[in-house]
Amino acid sequence: MLVLVAPGQGAQTPGFLTPWLELPGAAARVAAWSDAIGLDLAHYGTQADADEIRDTSVAQPLLVAAGILSATALGEVTPGAVAGHSVGEITAATFAGVLDDTAALTLVRKRGLAMAAAAAITETGMSALLGGDPEVSVAHLEKLGLTPANINGAGQIVAAGTLEQLAALNEDKPEGVRKVVPLKVAGAFHTRHMAPAVEALAKAAVELTPADPKIRYVSNRDGQSVATGAEILERLVGQVANPVRWDLCMETFKELGATALIEVSPGGTLVGLAKRALPGVKTLALKTPDDLDAARELIAEHGVA
Protein backbone atom coordinates (compact mmCIF):
# COMPACT_ATOMS: atom_id res chain seq x y z
CA MET A 1 0.00 0.00 0.00
CA LEU A 2 1.24 3.46 -0.95
CA VAL A 3 1.09 6.48 1.36
CA LEU A 4 1.40 10.00 -0.09
CA VAL A 5 2.63 12.63 2.37
CA ALA A 6 3.34 16.38 2.32
CA PRO A 7 6.03 18.19 4.34
CA GLY A 8 5.59 21.11 6.72
CA GLN A 9 7.24 24.47 7.24
CA GLY A 10 11.02 24.46 7.36
CA ALA A 11 11.32 22.14 4.34
CA GLN A 12 11.55 25.07 1.91
CA THR A 13 14.89 26.16 0.40
CA PRO A 14 15.68 29.07 -1.96
CA GLY A 15 14.80 28.32 -5.58
CA PHE A 16 13.21 24.93 -4.89
CA LEU A 17 10.17 25.68 -7.07
CA THR A 18 12.25 26.53 -10.16
CA PRO A 19 12.42 23.09 -11.84
CA TRP A 20 8.73 22.39 -11.17
CA LEU A 21 7.71 25.55 -13.05
CA GLU A 22 9.35 24.14 -16.17
CA LEU A 23 6.74 21.38 -16.42
CA PRO A 24 3.97 21.91 -19.01
CA GLY A 25 1.22 24.18 -17.69
CA ALA A 26 2.85 24.63 -14.27
CA ALA A 27 3.81 28.30 -14.65
CA ALA A 28 0.30 29.27 -15.76
CA ARG A 29 -1.23 27.32 -12.91
CA VAL A 30 1.00 28.99 -10.33
CA ALA A 31 0.28 32.40 -11.86
CA ALA A 32 -3.47 31.79 -11.44
CA TRP A 33 -2.98 30.74 -7.80
CA SER A 34 -0.84 33.83 -7.21
CA ASP A 35 -3.58 36.08 -8.54
CA ALA A 36 -6.18 34.31 -6.41
CA ILE A 37 -4.30 34.77 -3.12
CA GLY A 38 -2.41 38.02 -3.79
CA LEU A 39 1.08 36.51 -3.47
CA ASP A 40 3.68 36.03 -6.22
CA LEU A 41 4.44 32.35 -5.64
CA ALA A 42 6.74 32.08 -8.65
CA HIS A 43 8.93 34.93 -7.39
CA TYR A 44 9.23 33.51 -3.90
CA GLY A 45 9.79 29.98 -5.14
CA THR A 46 12.53 30.92 -7.61
CA GLN A 47 14.23 34.22 -6.66
CA ALA A 48 13.67 34.90 -2.96
CA ASP A 49 16.38 34.22 -0.40
CA ALA A 50 16.17 32.05 2.71
CA ASP A 51 15.04 34.88 4.98
CA GLU A 52 12.23 35.91 2.65
CA ILE A 53 10.79 32.41 2.40
CA ARG A 54 11.16 31.87 6.12
CA ASP A 55 8.30 34.37 6.53
CA THR A 56 5.35 32.26 7.65
CA SER A 57 2.88 34.08 5.41
CA VAL A 58 5.06 33.21 2.40
CA ALA A 59 6.41 29.78 3.33
CA GLN A 60 3.05 28.13 3.94
CA PRO A 61 1.34 28.88 0.60
CA LEU A 62 4.61 28.17 -1.20
CA LEU A 63 4.81 24.69 0.34
CA VAL A 64 1.20 23.85 -0.47
CA ALA A 65 1.61 25.05 -4.06
CA ALA A 66 4.75 22.97 -4.53
CA GLY A 67 3.09 19.93 -3.02
CA ILE A 68 0.09 20.15 -5.33
CA LEU A 69 2.26 20.77 -8.41
CA SER A 70 4.55 17.82 -7.74
CA ALA A 71 1.68 15.46 -6.89
CA THR A 72 -0.14 16.43 -10.09
CA ALA A 73 3.01 15.66 -12.07
CA LEU A 74 2.82 12.05 -10.89
CA GLY A 75 -0.29 11.51 -13.01
CA GLU A 76 -3.31 9.49 -11.98
CA VAL A 77 -2.64 7.77 -8.66
CA THR A 78 -4.85 6.67 -5.80
CA PRO A 79 -2.76 6.05 -2.67
CA GLY A 80 -4.07 3.96 0.21
CA ALA A 81 -3.71 6.93 2.56
CA VAL A 82 -2.61 10.57 2.60
CA ALA A 83 -1.27 12.79 5.36
CA GLY A 84 0.69 15.99 5.81
CA HIS A 85 2.91 17.39 8.51
CA SER A 86 1.52 20.65 9.94
CA VAL A 87 0.71 22.92 6.97
CA GLY A 88 1.18 19.82 4.81
CA GLU A 89 -2.22 18.72 6.12
CA ILE A 90 -3.80 21.29 3.81
CA THR A 91 -1.83 19.86 0.87
CA ALA A 92 -3.03 16.38 1.85
CA ALA A 93 -6.61 17.66 1.93
CA THR A 94 -6.32 18.39 -1.79
CA PHE A 95 -4.97 14.88 -2.44
CA ALA A 96 -8.04 13.46 -0.69
CA GLY A 97 -10.44 15.70 -2.61
CA VAL A 98 -11.56 17.57 0.53
CA LEU A 99 -10.53 20.98 -0.85
CA ASP A 100 -9.89 22.06 -4.42
CA ASP A 101 -6.58 23.74 -5.25
CA THR A 102 -7.83 27.33 -5.05
CA ALA A 103 -9.68 26.74 -1.77
CA ALA A 104 -6.57 25.15 -0.27
CA LEU A 105 -4.31 28.02 -1.37
CA THR A 106 -6.81 30.59 -0.12
CA LEU A 107 -7.04 28.86 3.25
CA VAL A 108 -3.29 28.46 3.63
CA ARG A 109 -2.67 32.09 2.72
CA LYS A 110 -5.00 33.16 5.53
CA ARG A 111 -3.42 30.56 7.84
CA GLY A 112 0.07 31.89 7.15
CA LEU A 113 -0.95 35.50 7.72
CA ALA A 114 -2.77 34.64 10.95
CA MET A 115 0.12 32.58 12.32
CA ALA A 116 2.62 35.27 11.35
CA ALA A 117 0.54 37.83 13.25
CA ALA A 118 0.34 35.53 16.28
CA ALA A 119 4.09 34.94 16.13
CA ALA A 120 4.75 38.69 16.11
CA ILE A 121 3.17 39.11 19.55
CA THR A 122 6.10 37.41 21.31
CA GLU A 123 9.53 36.41 19.97
CA THR A 124 9.27 32.65 19.69
CA GLY A 125 10.75 29.77 17.73
CA MET A 126 11.26 26.02 17.45
CA SER A 127 14.19 23.63 17.80
CA ALA A 128 14.52 19.94 17.00
CA LEU A 129 15.90 17.54 19.59
CA LEU A 130 17.89 14.72 18.05
CA GLY A 131 18.13 11.51 20.05
CA GLY A 132 17.14 10.83 23.63
CA ASP A 133 14.16 9.13 25.23
CA PRO A 134 10.84 10.84 24.32
CA GLU A 135 9.39 10.62 27.84
CA VAL A 136 12.54 12.06 29.40
CA SER A 137 12.70 14.83 26.79
CA VAL A 138 9.04 15.81 27.15
CA ALA A 139 9.36 16.07 30.94
CA HIS A 140 12.52 18.18 30.56
CA LEU A 141 10.84 20.52 28.06
CA GLU A 142 7.89 21.07 30.36
CA LYS A 143 10.30 21.90 33.19
CA LEU A 144 11.78 24.64 30.99
CA GLY A 145 8.32 25.95 30.05
CA LEU A 146 8.61 24.65 26.49
CA THR A 147 5.99 22.71 24.51
CA PRO A 148 6.74 19.45 22.64
CA ALA A 149 5.07 20.91 19.55
CA ASN A 150 6.01 18.13 17.12
CA ILE A 151 6.43 14.57 18.33
CA ASN A 152 7.78 13.16 15.10
CA GLY A 153 8.82 9.64 16.03
CA ALA A 154 12.16 8.08 15.11
CA GLY A 155 13.68 9.79 18.16
CA GLN A 156 12.82 13.35 17.09
CA ILE A 157 10.86 15.89 19.11
CA VAL A 158 10.51 19.58 18.26
CA ALA A 159 10.40 22.03 21.14
CA ALA A 160 8.62 25.37 20.85
CA GLY A 161 8.51 28.45 23.04
CA THR A 162 10.10 31.83 23.60
CA LEU A 163 13.64 32.53 22.39
CA GLU A 164 14.78 32.72 26.03
CA GLN A 165 13.33 29.28 26.75
CA LEU A 166 14.98 27.85 23.64
CA ALA A 167 18.33 29.37 24.66
CA ALA A 168 17.97 27.68 28.04
CA LEU A 169 17.30 24.38 26.27
CA ASN A 170 20.47 24.77 24.24
CA GLU A 171 22.43 25.12 27.48
CA ASP A 172 20.53 22.41 29.32
CA LYS A 173 19.67 19.55 26.95
CA PRO A 174 17.61 16.56 28.11
CA GLU A 175 19.62 13.49 29.03
CA GLY A 176 20.51 11.47 25.91
CA VAL A 177 19.80 14.25 23.42
CA ARG A 178 22.74 14.54 21.02
CA LYS A 179 21.94 17.89 19.48
CA VAL A 180 19.44 20.78 19.53
CA VAL A 181 18.87 22.22 16.04
CA PRO A 182 17.05 25.57 15.52
CA LEU A 183 14.43 25.31 12.76
CA LYS A 184 13.81 27.69 9.86
CA VAL A 185 10.46 28.87 11.20
CA ALA A 186 9.35 32.21 12.59
CA GLY A 187 7.28 31.24 15.60
CA ALA A 188 6.23 28.67 18.20
CA PHE A 189 3.74 26.86 16.02
CA HIS A 190 1.37 24.26 17.45
CA THR A 191 1.46 25.82 20.92
CA ARG A 192 -0.63 28.24 23.00
CA HIS A 193 1.24 31.09 21.30
CA MET A 194 -0.85 30.37 18.18
CA ALA A 195 -4.23 30.72 19.90
CA PRO A 196 -5.00 34.06 18.17
CA ALA A 197 -4.56 32.34 14.78
CA VAL A 198 -7.20 29.72 15.59
CA GLU A 199 -9.93 32.34 15.76
CA ALA A 200 -8.88 33.93 12.45
CA LEU A 201 -8.67 30.55 10.73
CA ALA A 202 -12.09 29.51 12.04
CA LYS A 203 -13.60 32.57 10.34
CA ALA A 204 -11.86 31.68 7.08
CA ALA A 205 -13.03 28.07 7.28
CA VAL A 206 -16.69 29.11 7.47
CA GLU A 207 -16.41 30.33 3.86
CA LEU A 208 -15.37 26.88 2.59
CA THR A 209 -17.49 23.85 1.66
CA PRO A 210 -15.30 20.78 2.18
CA ALA A 211 -16.10 17.47 0.51
CA ASP A 212 -15.75 14.13 2.25
CA PRO A 213 -12.37 12.51 1.55
CA LYS A 214 -12.14 10.09 -1.38
CA ILE A 215 -8.90 8.69 0.05
CA ARG A 216 -8.13 7.77 3.65
CA TYR A 217 -6.97 10.95 5.42
CA VAL A 218 -4.76 10.56 8.49
CA SER A 219 -4.83 13.46 10.97
CA ASN A 220 -1.95 15.07 12.90
CA ARG A 221 -4.10 15.41 15.98
CA ASP A 222 -4.06 11.74 16.91
CA GLY A 223 -2.93 9.73 13.89
CA GLN A 224 -6.51 8.63 13.25
CA SER A 225 -8.33 8.43 9.92
CA VAL A 226 -11.01 11.10 9.50
CA ALA A 227 -14.11 10.25 7.47
CA THR A 228 -15.79 13.61 6.81
CA GLY A 229 -14.66 16.83 5.20
CA ALA A 230 -16.31 18.88 7.93
CA GLU A 231 -14.24 17.19 10.63
CA ILE A 232 -11.05 17.47 8.60
CA LEU A 233 -11.60 21.22 8.22
CA GLU A 234 -12.38 21.59 11.93
CA ARG A 235 -9.16 19.74 12.76
CA LEU A 236 -7.15 21.91 10.35
CA VAL A 237 -8.32 24.97 12.26
CA GLY A 238 -7.57 23.68 15.76
CA GLN A 239 -4.30 22.02 14.82
CA VAL A 240 -2.37 25.31 14.54
CA ALA A 241 -2.37 25.53 18.36
CA ASN A 242 -2.05 21.79 19.12
CA PRO A 243 0.97 19.48 18.92
CA VAL A 244 1.68 17.53 15.73
CA ARG A 245 1.69 13.79 16.44
CA TRP A 246 3.53 12.54 13.38
CA ASP A 247 4.66 9.54 15.41
CA LEU A 248 1.03 8.43 15.65
CA CYS A 249 0.51 9.04 11.93
CA MET A 250 3.40 6.70 11.14
CA GLU A 251 1.97 4.11 13.56
CA THR A 252 -1.25 4.26 11.56
CA PHE A 253 0.64 3.82 8.28
CA LYS A 254 2.21 0.71 9.76
CA GLU A 255 -1.14 -0.65 10.96
CA LEU A 256 -2.66 -0.05 7.53
CA GLY A 257 0.09 -2.14 5.96
CA ALA A 258 2.02 0.59 4.15
CA THR A 259 4.72 -0.77 1.86
CA ALA A 260 5.80 2.49 0.19
CA LEU A 261 5.78 6.21 1.00
CA ILE A 262 6.24 9.13 -1.39
CA GLU A 263 6.83 12.64 -0.02
CA VAL A 264 5.87 15.46 -2.38
CA SER A 265 8.06 18.51 -2.99
CA PRO A 266 10.07 19.77 -1.19
CA GLY A 267 10.53 16.19 -0.02
CA GLY A 268 13.12 14.76 2.32
CA THR A 269 12.16 15.45 5.93
CA LEU A 270 9.31 12.95 6.25
CA VAL A 271 11.17 10.34 4.21
CA GLY A 272 14.03 10.63 6.70
CA LEU A 273 11.68 9.94 9.60
CA ALA A 274 10.03 7.04 7.76
CA LYS A 275 13.36 5.38 7.03
CA ARG A 276 14.02 5.16 10.76
CA ALA A 277 10.50 4.48 12.02
CA LEU A 278 9.10 2.29 9.23
CA PRO A 279 11.79 -0.28 8.36
CA GLY A 280 10.98 -2.23 5.24
CA VAL A 281 8.80 0.52 3.76
CA LYS A 282 10.20 1.84 0.47
CA THR A 283 10.50 5.61 0.42
CA LEU A 284 11.01 8.33 -2.16
CA ALA A 285 11.26 12.11 -1.86
CA LEU A 286 10.15 14.28 -4.78
CA LYS A 287 12.90 16.88 -4.74
CA THR A 288 12.87 17.75 -8.47
CA PRO A 289 11.07 16.47 -11.58
CA ASP A 290 14.06 14.17 -12.09
CA ASP A 291 12.53 12.02 -9.34
CA LEU A 292 9.22 11.52 -11.13
CA ASP A 293 10.15 8.40 -13.10
CA ALA A 294 11.33 6.57 -9.98
CA ALA A 295 8.17 7.70 -8.17
CA ARG A 296 5.97 6.35 -10.96
CA GLU A 297 7.77 3.00 -10.76
CA LEU A 298 7.06 2.89 -7.03
CA ILE A 299 3.42 3.75 -7.68
CA ALA A 300 3.12 0.99 -10.27
CA GLU A 301 4.48 -1.50 -7.75
CA HIS A 302 2.67 -0.33 -4.58
CA GLY A 303 -0.11 2.08 -5.53
CA VAL A 304 -3.67 1.57 -6.70
CA ALA A 305 -3.90 3.44 -10.00
C-alpha positions in Angstrom: 0.0 0.0 0.0 1.2 3.5 -0.9 1.1 6.5 1.4 1.4 10.0 -0.1 2.6 12.6 2.4 3.3 16.4 2.3 6.0 18.2 4.3 5.6 21.1 6.7 7.2 24.5 7.2 11.0 24.5 7.4 11.3 22.1 4.3 11.6 25.1 1.9 14.9 26.2 0.4 15.7 29.1 -2.0 14.8 28.3 -5.6 13.2 24.9 -4.9 10.2 25.7 -7.1 12.3 26.5 -10.2 12.4 23.1 -11.8 8.7 22.4 -11.2 7.7 25.5 -13.0 9.3 24.1 -16.2 6.7 21.4 -16.4 4.0 21.9 -19.0 1.2 24.2 -17.7 2.9 24.6 -14.3 3.8 28.3 -14.6 0.3 29.3 -15.8 -1.2 27.3 -12.9 1.0 29.0 -10.3 0.3 32.4 -11.9 -3.5 31.8 -11.4 -3.0 30.7 -7.8 -0.8 33.8 -7.2 -3.6 36.1 -8.5 -6.2 34.3 -6.4 -4.3 34.8 -3.1 -2.4 38.0 -3.8 1.1 36.5 -3.5 3.7 36.0 -6.2 4.4 32.3 -5.6 6.7 32.1 -8.7 8.9 34.9 -7.4 9.2 33.5 -3.9 9.8 30.0 -5.1 12.5 30.9 -7.6 14.2 34.2 -6.7 13.7 34.9 -3.0 16.4 34.2 -0.4 16.2 32.1 2.7 15.0 34.9 5.0 12.2 35.9 2.6 10.8 32.4 2.4 11.2 31.9 6.1 8.3 34.4 6.5 5.3 32.3 7.7 2.9 34.1 5.4 5.1 33.2 2.4 6.4 29.8 3.3 3.1 28.1 3.9 1.3 28.9 0.6 4.6 28.2 -1.2 4.8 24.7 0.3 1.2 23.9 -0.5 1.6 25.1 -4.1 4.7 23.0 -4.5 3.1 19.9 -3.0 0.1 20.2 -5.3 2.3 20.8 -8.4 4.5 17.8 -7.7 1.7 15.5 -6.9 -0.1 16.4 -10.1 3.0 15.7 -12.1 2.8 12.0 -10.9 -0.3 11.5 -13.0 -3.3 9.5 -12.0 -2.6 7.8 -8.7 -4.9 6.7 -5.8 -2.8 6.1 -2.7 -4.1 4.0 0.2 -3.7 6.9 2.6 -2.6 10.6 2.6 -1.3 12.8 5.4 0.7 16.0 5.8 2.9 17.4 8.5 1.5 20.6 9.9 0.7 22.9 7.0 1.2 19.8 4.8 -2.2 18.7 6.1 -3.8 21.3 3.8 -1.8 19.9 0.9 -3.0 16.4 1.8 -6.6 17.7 1.9 -6.3 18.4 -1.8 -5.0 14.9 -2.4 -8.0 13.5 -0.7 -10.4 15.7 -2.6 -11.6 17.6 0.5 -10.5 21.0 -0.9 -9.9 22.1 -4.4 -6.6 23.7 -5.3 -7.8 27.3 -5.0 -9.7 26.7 -1.8 -6.6 25.1 -0.3 -4.3 28.0 -1.4 -6.8 30.6 -0.1 -7.0 28.9 3.3 -3.3 28.5 3.6 -2.7 32.1 2.7 -5.0 33.2 5.5 -3.4 30.6 7.8 0.1 31.9 7.2 -0.9 35.5 7.7 -2.8 34.6 10.9 0.1 32.6 12.3 2.6 35.3 11.4 0.5 37.8 13.2 0.3 35.5 16.3 4.1 34.9 16.1 4.7 38.7 16.1 3.2 39.1 19.5 6.1 37.4 21.3 9.5 36.4 20.0 9.3 32.6 19.7 10.8 29.8 17.7 11.3 26.0 17.5 14.2 23.6 17.8 14.5 19.9 17.0 15.9 17.5 19.6 17.9 14.7 18.1 18.1 11.5 20.1 17.1 10.8 23.6 14.2 9.1 25.2 10.8 10.8 24.3 9.4 10.6 27.8 12.5 12.1 29.4 12.7 14.8 26.8 9.0 15.8 27.2 9.4 16.1 30.9 12.5 18.2 30.6 10.8 20.5 28.1 7.9 21.1 30.4 10.3 21.9 33.2 11.8 24.6 31.0 8.3 25.9 30.1 8.6 24.7 26.5 6.0 22.7 24.5 6.7 19.4 22.6 5.1 20.9 19.6 6.0 18.1 17.1 6.4 14.6 18.3 7.8 13.2 15.1 8.8 9.6 16.0 12.2 8.1 15.1 13.7 9.8 18.2 12.8 13.3 17.1 10.9 15.9 19.1 10.5 19.6 18.3 10.4 22.0 21.1 8.6 25.4 20.8 8.5 28.5 23.0 10.1 31.8 23.6 13.6 32.5 22.4 14.8 32.7 26.0 13.3 29.3 26.7 15.0 27.8 23.6 18.3 29.4 24.7 18.0 27.7 28.0 17.3 24.4 26.3 20.5 24.8 24.2 22.4 25.1 27.5 20.5 22.4 29.3 19.7 19.5 26.9 17.6 16.6 28.1 19.6 13.5 29.0 20.5 11.5 25.9 19.8 14.3 23.4 22.7 14.5 21.0 21.9 17.9 19.5 19.4 20.8 19.5 18.9 22.2 16.0 17.1 25.6 15.5 14.4 25.3 12.8 13.8 27.7 9.9 10.5 28.9 11.2 9.4 32.2 12.6 7.3 31.2 15.6 6.2 28.7 18.2 3.7 26.9 16.0 1.4 24.3 17.5 1.5 25.8 20.9 -0.6 28.2 23.0 1.2 31.1 21.3 -0.8 30.4 18.2 -4.2 30.7 19.9 -5.0 34.1 18.2 -4.6 32.3 14.8 -7.2 29.7 15.6 -9.9 32.3 15.8 -8.9 33.9 12.5 -8.7 30.6 10.7 -12.1 29.5 12.0 -13.6 32.6 10.3 -11.9 31.7 7.1 -13.0 28.1 7.3 -16.7 29.1 7.5 -16.4 30.3 3.9 -15.4 26.9 2.6 -17.5 23.9 1.7 -15.3 20.8 2.2 -16.1 17.5 0.5 -15.7 14.1 2.3 -12.4 12.5 1.5 -12.1 10.1 -1.4 -8.9 8.7 0.0 -8.1 7.8 3.7 -7.0 10.9 5.4 -4.8 10.6 8.5 -4.8 13.5 11.0 -1.9 15.1 12.9 -4.1 15.4 16.0 -4.1 11.7 16.9 -2.9 9.7 13.9 -6.5 8.6 13.3 -8.3 8.4 9.9 -11.0 11.1 9.5 -14.1 10.2 7.5 -15.8 13.6 6.8 -14.7 16.8 5.2 -16.3 18.9 7.9 -14.2 17.2 10.6 -11.1 17.5 8.6 -11.6 21.2 8.2 -12.4 21.6 11.9 -9.2 19.7 12.8 -7.1 21.9 10.3 -8.3 25.0 12.3 -7.6 23.7 15.8 -4.3 22.0 14.8 -2.4 25.3 14.5 -2.4 25.5 18.4 -2.1 21.8 19.1 1.0 19.5 18.9 1.7 17.5 15.7 1.7 13.8 16.4 3.5 12.5 13.4 4.7 9.5 15.4 1.0 8.4 15.6 0.5 9.0 11.9 3.4 6.7 11.1 2.0 4.1 13.6 -1.2 4.3 11.6 0.6 3.8 8.3 2.2 0.7 9.8 -1.1 -0.6 11.0 -2.7 -0.1 7.5 0.1 -2.1 6.0 2.0 0.6 4.1 4.7 -0.8 1.9 5.8 2.5 0.2 5.8 6.2 1.0 6.2 9.1 -1.4 6.8 12.6 0.0 5.9 15.5 -2.4 8.1 18.5 -3.0 10.1 19.8 -1.2 10.5 16.2 0.0 13.1 14.8 2.3 12.2 15.4 5.9 9.3 12.9 6.2 11.2 10.3 4.2 14.0 10.6 6.7 11.7 9.9 9.6 10.0 7.0 7.8 13.4 5.4 7.0 14.0 5.2 10.8 10.5 4.5 12.0 9.1 2.3 9.2 11.8 -0.3 8.4 11.0 -2.2 5.2 8.8 0.5 3.8 10.2 1.8 0.5 10.5 5.6 0.4 11.0 8.3 -2.2 11.3 12.1 -1.9 10.1 14.3 -4.8 12.9 16.9 -4.7 12.9 17.8 -8.5 11.1 16.5 -11.6 14.1 14.2 -12.1 12.5 12.0 -9.3 9.2 11.5 -11.1 10.2 8.4 -13.1 11.3 6.6 -10.0 8.2 7.7 -8.2 6.0 6.3 -11.0 7.8 3.0 -10.8 7.1 2.9 -7.0 3.4 3.8 -7.7 3.1 1.0 -10.3 4.5 -1.5 -7.7 2.7 -0.3 -4.6 -0.1 2.1 -5.5 -3.7 1.6 -6.7 -3.9 3.4 -10.0 
